[in-house]
Amino acid sequence: MLLQPKPADVFVDRHNGPDDAAVAQMLRTIGVESIDQLIDETVPAAIRLKKPLNLPAALTEQAFLAKFKKIAGKNKLFKNYIGLGYHDTQLPPVIQRNILENPGWYTAYTPYQAEIAQGRLEALINYQTMIIDLTGLEIANASLLDEGTAAAETLHMFHSLTKKKNASRYFVSEQVLPQTIDVLRTRATPLGIELVVGDHRTIDLTDETLFGAILQYPAADGAVYDYTDFIAQAHDNNLFVTVAADLLALTLLTPPGEMGADAVVGNSQRFGVPMGYGGPHAGFLATKDAFKRVIPGRIIGQSIDAAGNKAYRMALQTREQHIRREKATSNICTAQVLLSVLAGMYAVYHGPQRIRQFAANVHTLAQTLAGALTSLGLNQRNEFYFDTLDIKLESQELQQAIRQEAEAAGINFRYFEEHGTPRVGISLHQNTEISDVQDIVAVFAKVLGKEAATVELPTEVQVNWASGLIRTSEYLTHPVFNTHHSETEMLRYMKQLENKDLSLAHSMIPLGSCTMKLNATAEMIPVTWPEIGGLHPFAPREQAQGYAEIFRDLEAWLCEVTGFAAVSLQPNSGAQGEYAGLLAIKGYHDARGDQHRNVALIPASAHGTNPASAVMAGMQVVVVKSTEEGNIDVEDLKAKAAQYADKLSCLMVTYPSTHGVYEETIIDICQTIHQHGGRVYMDGANMNAQVGLTSPATIGADVCHLNLHKTFCIPHGGGGPGVGPIGVVADLAPYLSGHVLIDADGRTAGAVTSAPWGSASILPISYAYINMMGGEGLTQATRTAILNANYIKAKLEAHYPVLYTGANGRCAHEMILDCRQFKKAGIEVEDIAKRLMDYGFHAPTVSFPVAGTLMVEPTESESKEELDRFIEAMISIRKEIAAVEEGRADAKDNVLKHAPHTAATVLTHEWTRPYTREEAVYPTEHARAYKFWPAVSRIDSAYGDRNLICSCTPLEQYVDAEEQLVDTDKGPSY
């Protein structure tokens, strides 16, 4: 017997679902001899890569984790008092273990199918309520990407609402966080909006060219101002006012809503979310009820289900970019759901008393530190402050000496200048203790050559703020924030919510264009390591050498995968990647004196973020027709490229196409755009069908964003976090995003997100995936994704028409099932989506890119057994539809129209429906054995939009409001 040593536990075998025996069976079903033959019949030869990916050899899980531990160890964990919107905090272990590290939470998808997402939706309602209560405003969305982009969203929102003619200037307090000003400038410039940065105490608000203003509370230097008079004067002059605020400070300070602010934005990071070198963190945006129809992002609201029970769902969907397209004022798709859940749960667990005590502790220590530093002869400039001191120094030499001594002691402060005077900023936080205050005092004392007195923690301090700054209103009064304060109760509450949600822990989620693949445990482990989570984004770069190595490697690997010359990791969502890519193209044209090139050609089938991003980048959208086969109409494209040749900026194209086909004409399309002076932006939503087989650069694209939460395994997290880096050809590289506070490798363009490297702390997930797969494994994953899709197609095309296929009758990694013919029998595609819940599945993508269809993407991670279970469900549902078509089932009273079926529905004493309880809830043997019960029946979204309730409301108040609104609101459903 011969034994051959080789790795026994190869990661690619864990990532890909089908084993060799299953692959052989699937190939026979498809009708090909090998995967090579299938790929040759699917991917056009003209775009195939000529050589394999040049990436490091694949590592086992154990080898990767050992390697990564060494890399992470190169990051230095200093005590950080830099502030600027990022603070050390404590994520309660019960939340870390049961949400952040729990695939039941992090593998769930955006709650489009609300009946099987009630847990996440309730968690988001908690978050919205927390934001509403603390800001003193009336409505909040379910999170944005970060503070800078949240501020930019209000700029866009209020610019679109202003009634002042020729008002295109926006006042920005010089005390707004510098990274926020950077993002605001980036977002304002393409739209012709001018920022007026200055002192809020001296700005002339009667200027008719101003339409709005933004203030910081507390200010960037820590000072606290009462903005009541400023806001009143702004309103007298028809200006909208946004206040960027700190959530922890708002437990003690008068909320901006009570000062009259029109919107409040900020970052919920210090509510339990690690700094993570910049992200991901949930930004927040609260505003007045009057603006509920234009607020960007997702809003979660209450409605009722078919049985009249309270239920949650995403509200006011007509506001979203996927419907409004080029008329949208925001390209936000989804944003940081998992992080908003964490922040909301932090408030649930601690409640108003504990959170207020955290704030009281921070301010007490800040006062104590201020007294100690003042006794050393230092000049603390802030009259009123919460957690941040502003120390004015006499010289640059003294500032440098303090920095040198502080860093030697493992401490980071903020070092800056104000009006030419050197300053040191010191921001305390939840984790600061009296011993830390003593260490800070010791640094200053040593530099000044003085004795550091012993610092004592006072038993009480007197808050010396002006009376108008002291909060008197209550917050977090709802029972959910006042019940789950023991770990036992908190554990059970989170588990109860988790049980209401379907995730990848239950079954495949076959969403086309969304790529719900395996998020391997080994990839997730480093995310919660202190060496990854504990770094401040503005810490000196020499303290983040581990991160620097991750960035260098990941950028190089993504360049290899895409064929591009450079990559920016800054964009923290796919939509932000689109926007950053378009800005790179705009920067290129502008540098060549071609500012007039502003036309973006966009196929009619494009994702809705494409036209929205183009408009935000200051471009004019021209739609290119599609053929009956779903492809780009090349003749129409050539005609429009010629028609707009003098103004052509770019083409935005998705490849493989949005309808799941490798279009044969893609090279010709790209060449046409180049011939007319334009550049090609490729949407990377479907990179899962490119990696290792072709690449954006090979096809002819100039820039491409990559959804790392799709192709490269960062979990969707219930609708975020995401990362959307962009790759570009060499002549676009100078126009990649920079950052005002960090020299991002010499890049000078403005920032698109608050942190220099965006959501840095989840980049290790993609880093791990590429490390453990290697080039061959990544290519095998792409081939398997195509295999799985074509297997489903082969099994289902006799039951559901497949709308589009390639030249040889193959689909790419996804396909569109045409359900429009069922309308004749009264069955809508929504009925199929809801019925799939009874079978234990999340529906495929509904009505995108074609209304009345289902777009199915199985990914490479699903086994043949799971694919067969989904196929069985779809065939069974087709039989149920046939019963309606043939008159054997009533057109309105049938198992599809009543889906999904809850336990309460079938446990009713009297069962009057024309099908059995068993048919309702146990349509297959697998459903009988492993039943997933939807928490609510089908939800009435129209009712919820008419009667908008977007916060936690006591049940008795909800009933009263419901009765009143039903009586008074007979208007249309939005």
N, C-alpha and C positions, 0 to 999 in steps of 0.2 A: 504494500500500500504506500503510495506516494502522498506526501503532504506538502502543500505549497503555501508558505506564509504570505498573507496579504491582508489589508484592512478588512475586518469582518463586519464593521458597523459603519457603512458609508452613508453620509448624510443625504445624498441625492436620493437614495432608496427610501429614506424617511419622508422626503419632501414630495416626491412624485407618488401618485396613488396606485396606478396599475403595476402589477409585477409582470414578469416575462410571459407567464401563462395567460394572464388577462390580456396583455397586448396582442398576443397571437390570435385570441378569440375575437378581439375587437377589429383587427385588421381583416379577418375573414368576413365579418359582418359588413364592413365598409366596402369590401371587394378589391382589396389591394394585397400585394404579396409582402410588402414591407413598409415601415415608416418612411424610408427613403423614397419609395414610390409615391406615397401619399404627399410628402413634402414637395416632390417634383411636380405633382399635379395641382398643388395648391399655391405655391409661392413662385411668381414669375422668375424665370431664369435670369433675366436681365438685371434683377436687383439682388441676386444672391451674393453673399460674401464670398470672396475668393480664397480666404484662409480662415482658420479657426480663431476664436478670441484668444488674445495673448494676455491671460490673467494668471495669478499665482495658482499653484496646485491646490486642490481642495483639501481642507482640513477636516478631521473628525470633530465632533462637538467638544470632546474633552481637550483636544489639542487647541482648538480655537479659544476656548475659555481660558486656558493657561496663557496663550499668547496675549489675549486681550487684557488679562490681569496685569501683565507687565506694561502694556501701553497705557492703561488707565493710571498705573502707578506713577507715570511721568507728570500727571497733574498734581499741583501742590494745593492743599486745602488750607488756605489762610482764613483768619477771621475777617469777614467782609463787612465794612461799614460804609460802603460806597453809596448805597441808596439808588437814586435815579430810577425808582420804580421797581427795583429788584431787591428782595430782602430774604435773609435766612429765615426759615420757618420750620415747623414740625408737622409732617404728615402723620396723623395717628396710625399706629401699626395696624389697627383693625380695619382701617380704610385701605391702607397700602396692600395688605394681604388679600382682602376680599373684593376689591375693585381694581386697583391698578395692576395687580399681579394675577387677576382672575380672568381667564378667557371667556367666561360667561358675560363679562362686561366689555373687554377690549376687542373681541372679535365680532361684536354685533355691528349691524349696518345702520345707516341713516334711517330714521323711523318713518319711511314712506308708507310702510304697511303697519299702521298704528295699532291694530288689534293685537299684534304680537310684539309690541314695543312699549307696553304700558309702564314697565318698570323704569326704563330710561326716560320716558316722557314725564313721569312723576318726579324723577330726580332733577330734570331740567326745569320743571315748574318750581321746585324748591329753589333752584339757582335764581330764576327770574324773580321770585318773591324776595329773596335775599337782596338782590340788586335794587329792586324797587324800594324796599324798606330802608336800606342804608343811604340811598341817594335822595330820597324824598320826592321821587317822581312817580308817574302813574303807570308806565309800561316799560318793559325791558325785553330785549331779545335773548335768545338762548345761547349767547356768546358770539364773539368775533375773534379775530386771529391774535391780536395783541393791542396794547394801548395806542401805539402809533397809527395803526390802520383803523382802529375804532375812531380816533380823532379825525382821520381823513374821511371816513364815511360820513361823519356829521358835516364836514365841510361840503361834500358833494350834495348831501341831502338839503342843506339850507341854501346852497347856491341855486338848486333847482326850484326852491320854494319862494325865493325872494321876489317881491313885487317892485323893488326899486329898479328903475330903468338905469342901464349902464353901470350897475353896481357889480364890480368884478374884483374888488379888493377885500382882503380878509385880515383882520387884526389878530396877531399872535403875540401874546405876552412873552417878553424875553425870558420870563421865568418858567415857561413851558419846558418840559424835559427836552434836552437837545436832540435826542433821537426821534422824538415826536415831531419836532420842527423839521428835521431832515425828511421824514416820511411825508409830512404835509407839503413840503416844497416839491418833492417828487410828484405827488399826486395833483398838485395845483397847476404846475407849469403847462402840461399838455392841454389843459382846458382854458388857458389864457387867464387864469386867476393869479393875482399878485398878492403875495404875503407881505403884510406890513408888520414887521417885528419891532416891538418897542415896549415902553413902560406903561402899564395899564393905568397908572396914576396921572399920566400926562397926555394920553392919546386924545385927539379931537374926535369924538364920536358923532359930531354933526356932519362929518365928511360924507357927502351923498354917494361917494364911490364905494363905501364900505357896506357889505351886506351881513357881516357876522364877525364874531370874535371868539377866541378861545383863551381860557385862563387855567392856571394850575393851582390845585388846592390840596395840601400845602404846596407852596412854590418849590421849584427845583432846588433852591438854596435852603429850603426848610421853613421859610417864613410863612406865616398864616395871615391872610388878609380877609377882611369882611367885604365880599363883593356885592352886597345888596344894592348899594347906591350905583355902582358901575352898571349892574344889570338893568336897573330901573332906567338909567339914562340911555342905555343901549336900546331898550324897548321903545323909549320915547322917540328914538331916531330910526325905528323899524329895523333894528339889527337883531339877529338871532345870537344867543350866547351859549357856548358849550363850556363846561367846566370839567377838566381832567382831574379826577379825585382819587384819593387813597382810601380803600375800603376800611382798613383798620382805624384810620384817623376819624372816619365818619361815625364811629361808635361814640366819640366824645365831642366832635365838632358839629356845628349846625350843618345839616345836609344842604348841598347846593340847590336842590329843588325848593327848599324853603326860602332861599335867597332869590328865587325867581328864574333860575337857569332853565333854558329850553332843552338842554341835553346834558347828561353827565356820562363821561367815558372814563375808562381806566383799565387796570389789569388786576385780575383776581389772584395773582401768583402768591401773595403773602398769606392767602387763606389755605395754607397747607401744601402748596405745590413747590417742589424743589426748584431752585434757580436754574439748574441744568444748563449753565453757560448761555442762557438766553431763551430757552423754550423747550417744549411748547407750554404756553400758558393761555388761559382763556381771557381775552379782552371782553369788556362789557360796554353796553350802550343802553342807557335809560333815557326816556324822553316823555314828553307830554302826550296825553291820549289823543290830542288833535293830530299828531303825526303818525298814528298807528298804521296808516295805509302806505306810508313811504319809508318807514324804518327799515334799514337794510338787514339782511340775515334772516335767520329762522326765528319765528315766535311760536311758542307752544301754548295752546289754549285748551280750555275745557269745552266739551260738547256732550252729547248723549249718544248711546248706542241704540240698536234696534229695539232693545227691551226697555229703553228709557233710563238706563243706568248712566251715571257720570263716566265719561271717558275722555282721554287726552288725545290730541293729534296736533300736527303742525297747522297753524292757522294762516289765513290770508294768503293762500298760495299764488294768487294772481300777481302779487308783488314781485315774485321771484324772476330772476333773469332767464330761467328756462322757458318762461312764457313771454316776458316782455322783450327779451332779446336786445336789439340795439336801442330800444327805448328805456332800458334799465339804467338806473343811476349807480348801480353796484354790480360787481361781478361775483360777489360772495356766493359760493355754492353751499358748502358746509364748513363749520368752524369749531374745532376744539371741544367737541361734546364731552369726551372723556375727562378733559381738564376742568370743564365747568361742573361736571358731576362730582369730581373730587372736591372742588371749592365749595359747592353746595353742601356736600356731606360733612365737610369741616364745620360748617355753620350748624347743621343738624346735630352733630355729635357734641359740640361745645355749647351751643345755645347762646342767647344774648348775654347772660351773666359772665360766663367764662371768657367770651370774646372781648367784652368790655374790660374784664380784668387784665387780659393780655395787653390791651391798649393802655390801661392805667399803669401797668408795670413798665411798659416802654417809656411812657412820659415821665414817670417818677425817676427812672434811671437817667433820662435825658436831662432833667432838672438837676439831678445830683452831679452828673458829669459837667454840666454848664457851670455850676458853682465851683467845682474843683479846678476847672481850667481858668476861670476868672480869677480865682485866688492865686494862680500862678502868674497873673498879670496879662493873660491873653484877652483879646477883644472878641467876644461872642456877639455877632451882629444882630441876630434875630430877636426882636422884642417878643413876639408870639411865635411859638413853634410847637410841634407835636413830638417828633422823634429825631429831628435833624438839626444839628448845630452848624453855624457858619462862622468859622474862625478867620478873622482878618489878620494877615501877617505883615510884617514890616519889609520883608525882602524875599526875592526868589531864593536866595541862599538858605534862608531859614526854612522855606517850604521844602527845599531839596533835602535839607538835613533831617526834617521830620519824616519825610518819605523814607529816607535811608534807614533811620532808626526803627520806624514802624515795620517795614518789610523784614528787617532783621529779627523783629519780634513776631513775625508771622501775621501781620495786621495790614489790611488795605483800607485806606481812606480815599476820599475823592479829592483830587488836586486840580484846581482850576483858577482862572482869573476872572475878576469882575471889574470892569472899567479900569483895567491895567493894574489892579491890586491883587497880589497872590492870596489865595484862600485855601482853606482845608475844610471839606465837608465831612461830617461824621453822622451817619444815620444808624440809629440803634434799631433793634428788632426783637421779635418774640423770644429768640434764643439767648439774648444778652442777659448776663448775670452781673451781680455787683463785682465779682472778681474780674470780669471783662472791663468794667469801668476803671477798676484799679490799674489794670494793664495799660489802658489808653492813657490815663493820667501819667503813668510812669514814663511812657514814651516822650510826652511833651516836657515833663520835668527834666529828664535826662538831657534833652537837646538844649533846654534853657539853663542847664547847670544849677537846677534847684532841687530841693528835697521834695519828694512826692509824699504828701500827707496821706494817712490812711483814710480810705473812703468808706463811710458807713452807709448802710441802706436805711433810709428814714422810715419811720413807721407810718408817716403820712406826709403829703405835700399839698400845698394850696395851688390850685390851677389859677394862673394870673392872667388868663385871656380876657379880652373885652367880653361883656355880657352877651353881645350879639353873636359870638363865636361858640358859645357853650350849648351843646345839644340838650334840648328838653323833651323832644318827641321820643316815643317808644319805637322799637324795631324788633323784628323777629318774634312777633307775638303769636304767630300761628302755632298750634299744638305740635306740629312736626318739629319745630325748633326747641320744644320744651318738654320732650318726652323721652328721647332715645339717648340719654346721657350716661347710662351704664354700658359697659362693653357688651354685655349680654343682649340688652335691648337693641343696641346699634347693630350688632351682628345679625340678629333676627330680622330687623327692618331691611337691611341691605339684601339679605337672602330672599325675603319676600318679594322685593322688587326684581331681583335677578330671575326669579322663577316665572315672572310674567313675560320675559323676553326670549325670543328665539335667537340663537347665535350659532357660530360655527361649531360650538360644543354640542349642538343638537343634530345638525344636518347641514348638507351643502346649501349655500346661498347662491343660486345660479344667476346672479345679476349681470346682464350684459353691460360692458363698458366699465364695470366697477371692480372686477377681478378680486373676488373674495377667496383668496388662497390661504394656504397654511401660514400662520404666524408662529414659527417654531419656538418652543420654550427656551431652547439654548440661545436663540436670537434675542429673547426678551430679558434674560437674566441680568445683563449688565446695566439695564436702564435704571435700576434702583440702587446701584452701587454709589456710595458717597463720592467716589472719585469722578463720577459722571454727573451726579445731581448737585454737588456742592459748590460749583464754581459760579462766581458772578460774571455776567457777560462782558463787563468792562474792567475785569481784573487784568493786570499786566500780562501780555502775551507769553512772557517767559514762564509764567505759572501754569500755562495750559499747553505744555508740549505734547501731552498725550492726545489732546484734542487736535492739535496741529498735525500730528501724524495721521490721525483718522481722516481729517479733511484732505490732506495731500493724497493719501491712498485712494479715498473714495472718489475724489475728483478725477484722478488718473484712470481709475477703473471705469467710471462713467464715460470718460472720453473714449476709452477703448470700445465700450459697448455701442456708443452712438456714432463713432467715427469723427467726432468734433475735436477742436483744438483746445477749448477751454470750457470750464463748467463753473457756475456760481451755485453755491448751496444755500444762498440767503432766502429765496422765496419759501414761505412756510405754508403754502397750499398750492394745489394745481392751478387755481384761478390766479394766485399771485405769480406763479411761474409764467402763465400766459402773458400777464401784464408786463412782467420784467422782460420777457422775450420781445414783446412789441416795442418796449422802450429802447432796447438795444438796437433794433432796426431803425427806430426813429432817430436815435443818437447818431447812427451811421449816416443816415441821409442828411441830417442837420449839419454834421461836420463837413460834408461835401458841398454845402451850400444849397441843398435840395429840400429846403424847408417846406416847399409846396407839395412834396410827395406825401400825400395823406390818405390815399384811397386803399382800403383793405378789401380784397376780394374774398368772400366767404361763401362756401357751398351752402345750399339751402338746408342740407341735412346736418350741419355742424351743431355741436353742443352749444347750448344757450350762452355759456360763459364766453364763447369766442366773440360774437358781436358786442357783448357788453364790455369785454376787455378792450376791444378795438376803439369803442367810443371813449372809454376812459383814457386811452392813450392819445386822444385827440384826432382820431381817424374817422373818415367817412366810409361807411359800410356799403358795399355793392354786392348784392347776392348773385351767386352763380347757380344756374339751374341744374337740376339732376335729371338723368335719363329715366326712362321707365324701368330700367334695370337697377336703379338706385345709384348709379355711378355719377361722377361729375360729368356734366355735359361739356366735353372738350371744345366743341365748336363755340358754345356760348362763352366759355372761359377765354378762348383765343380772341373772340370778338370784343369782349369787355377789356381784356388786357391791352388790345390795340386802341380801343376807344379812350381808355384812361392812361395811355402810355406815359404822358407827360406828368401825370399826378400819381402814378402807381407806386405805392409803398410796399405792399406785400400781399401774398396769398396766405390765408390760414387754412390748413388742410389736416385732416386726421388720417393716419395710415396704420394698419389696414383701415379701410373706410369705416365710418360710423355704423354701416349696415353689415359689417363683418366679412368684407371681401378685399382681397389684394387686387386693387385696380391695375390693370395692365398698362394703363396710359400714364402712370404717375411720373415717370422720367420725362416724358414729353410735356406734361403739365408744368413741372418745375423749370424745364428749359424755356418754356414760353414766358414764364414770369421773369426769368433772368434776362431774356432777350429784350424785354421792355423796361429794364432798369429796376425791377422790383426784387424783393427778397422773399424767401419761402419760410414761413413759420409752420412747423409741424406740431400738432397737438399730440403729446405722447401718451394719451389715455390708453392706446392699444399697443404699447411697447411689449406687452407680454407675448405678442405674436411676432415680434421682430428680433428679440435678443438672440444673437448667435447665428441667425439666418440671413438677416439683412440689417440695415441701419439707416437712420435719417440722413446721414451724410452720403451714403451710397445712393440713396434715392434721389438726392439733389437738394435736400433741405438745408437751410442756413442756420436755423435755430430750432430747438425742440425743448419743451419742458417735459420732465419725467415725473410721473406720480409715484413717488417712492412707496406710498401706501397702497399701490396696486401691484405693479410689476416687481417691486423690490421689498415686499413683505412687511412694511410697517403696518400695524393693524389699523383698521378703519375706526375703531374706538367709538362706534355708534354715531359716526358722522364727524370725526376728527379725533386725534390729530392727523395732519397730513404734512407732507413735504413736497415741494414742487420745483426742484432745482432746474436750471436751464443749461443746455450745452449750446455752444455757438462755434461757427467757423472762425478762422483766425482774424479776419478783418472786422468782425463784430466784437471780439474779445475786449477791446478798450472801453466798450460801452456797457459792460456788466456792472451790476450794482455795487456801490461802495458804501461807506458808513462814516458819519461825522466824527465818531469817537474812537474808531479803531481803523488803523491803516490796513484795509483788506487787500493786501498785496498790490498797493499802488492804484487801486481802482478809484476813480474820482466821481463817477456818476452817483446820483442820489440813492438813498436807501429805499427799498420797497417794504421792509419790515423793521421792527424796532431793534432787533438784535442782529449783530454783524453776520452770524451764520445761522440765522433763523432758528428753527427748532433743533438745536444742536444735540440735545440729550437723547433724541430718538434716532439720530443717524447711526449709532452703533447697531441698530437692528438690520439695516441694509448692509452695513459693513460686515456683519456676521453672515448674512445670507450669501453674499458674494464670496466671502472667505471659505465657507463650508461647501459651496456648490462648485466653485472653480469655473473656468470657461466652458469645459465640456459639460458640466452639470447644468449650467445656465442654458446652454443650447438644447440639452436633453429636455429641460423643463418646457421650453418653447415648443419643441416637437410633440411632447406629450399633451400640451394644451390643445394643439391642433388635432391630435388624435382623438382626444376626449370629445371635442366639439363635433367632429365628423362622425363619431360613433353615435352620439345622440341624434344627429341629423339623420343618419341611416335608419335608426330605429323609429323615429317619429314622423318622417316625411310622408308616410302613408296615411297618417292621421291628421296632421296639420301641414298645410302648405308652407314650405320654406321660401321666404319672400325673395331673397337674393342669393346667388351663388356666383363663383368665379367661372372662368372660361371652361374648366373641366368639371363643373358641377360640384366643386368643393367649397366649403366655407372656411374662414380663417379660424380664429379661436372662439368665435361666437357666431350665432345665427339669429335670424328673426323669424319667429313663427307667426303666420298670418291668421288672426282670429276674427277678421272683419266679417267673414261670411256668416258667422253665428248670430250677427245682429238680426238677421231675417227671422230667427226663432226667438228673438228678445234677449239673447244672452250676450252680455258685454264682456270685454276683456277683464274688467274689474271683477266680474263674477268668478272667473277662472282664478284670478289672483287670490281672492278671498277663500275659495274652495281649497286651494293648495294648503292653506293653514290646517285644515282638517286632516290632511295627509301628513302633516308635520314638516312642511316646507315653507320657506320664504319664496314669494313669487319672483320670477325673473323681472327684468326691467319692463315696466308697463308703459305702452304707448310712446316709446322713444326708440329710434328716431321717427317712427311712423305710428300715427294714432291707430288704436285698435290692434296692436301687435304685442308680442312678448319677445324681448331680446334675451337669449339664453347664453350664458358663458359658464361652463363647468369648471374651468381652470385645470391645471395639471395635478392638483393635490387630491382630487377626488378619485377614489377607487372605482373599479368596474362595478362592484356591488352597490355602491352609493348611486352611481349613474343609473344602474338598472332600477333601483328603487324610485328614482325621480321619473324615469321613463314609464314605469308601471303606473305611477300616479297620474301622469299626463294622459296616458292611454285610457285609464279608468275615467278620468274627467271627460275625455272625448266621448266615451260611451254614455255618460250622464247627459252630455249635450245632445247626443243622438236621440235619447229618450224624449227630450223636449221637441226636437225637430220632427220626430215621428208621431208626436201627440201622445206618447205613453206617459209623459209627465206634463203637468200643468205649466204653462209658459211663465206664470208669476209665482206659483206656489210650488217651488221645487228645491232640491238640495243645493243647487248653485246659488239661487237668489237669496236663500237664508244663510248662506255661509258667511263667516265661520260660525261653528256651533260650540257654545261654551258648555261647561259642566252643568251650570244652572239651567241652561236651555233644555237639556235632555233629562234632567232630574225632575222636571215639572210633573205634577200629579196627573194632569190630563195631557196626553199627546195627541194632537189633532192634525198633524201634518201628514201628507199623503205618502210619506216614506218612513222607514223605521228609524228608531233611535240608533240602532246599530249601523245602518247605512250612513247616518249623519256623522258619527264620530269614529267609527272603526271601518273605514272603507278598504283597508288592507290589513293583512296579518301583522305587518310591522307597526302600523298605527295602533293596533290592539295591544301589542307587547310594549311599545315605547311611546305611549301617547303624550304629545305635547298639547296642553289645553290652552287655547287663546283665552286671555283674561276677560275680554269683552266681546260682545256681538258686533256686527258691522256698525261702524261709526257714521253718524250724520254730520259730515263736515260743513255742509251749508248752514245747518242750525248753529254750529259753533262759530261760524264767521259772522252770522247776524247778531249773535249774543256773545260778544267777545269777552272772555274771562281768562286772563293770562297770569294769574298768580294763585297761590294757595288761599282758598276762601273757605271759611267754616261752612259746613254743609247747610246749616240753617240759613245763612246768608245767601248761599248759592241758590237754594230753592226760592227764596224771596225774589232774588234778582231774575231768576229764570221766569217766574210768573209775570213779573213786571215787563220784561223785555218781550216776551211772547205776545203780550197784549198790545204793546206799543210799536213794535218793529215788524212791519209787514213788507219791508223793502227787499230788494233783490239779493241773491246770494253772490258774494264776491269770491 
